[in-house]
Every structure is written in structure tokens, then in C-alpha cells.
């Protein structure tokens, strides 16, 4: 099991994690740290709890924007308000195709 020491806002925190998760955890912590530092520069010393809450809200807002963007990209596109055309699934290989003239049963 891996262990990572992270520093945020002048404090050190230790986390246990899977052996293959250490780099990702450090990367996530660095991102959070950069947001906290941005907010500190912008708003000054507003208190640790408030600062961490502001960072959490900022990051959550980014996440929700990314989710909305991904959802918009995955929706079928319509042209001039018309719904997309649906295509019937192909016939199974053991079934004769429609109009093949095969009437044996």
C-alpha cells in the first residue's frame, strides 16, 4: 500500500492509497493547491475553512461545466428542430432479409 504526504495551505496531510495511485493523488492535490493559491491571491486571507470551501465550490463548478459539455456533445444533433432519423437494426444472419423472396417455412 502506498502513502502520500500532501501539503496544502501550510499544512501537511498523509494519505494511504493503492501503490499505483500515488502519482494521481499528487496530481490532484497539486490542482487543488493551485486553486487555493489563486483564491488566496484574489481574496487574501479569508480564513482556512472559507478558503477551502471556496476552492471546493470552484472545482465543483468546473466539474459541472465539463459534465454539461460532455452531455451536450453526446446528444444527437437535430437539424432545424427535426429529430434525427432512426435506422432499424440489421436483420440477424439466421433470418431471411425482408423482400428476399424466400417463403419456405
Helices and strands as residue ranges (DSSP letters): E 2-8, E 11-17, G 19-21, H 22-43, H 48-74
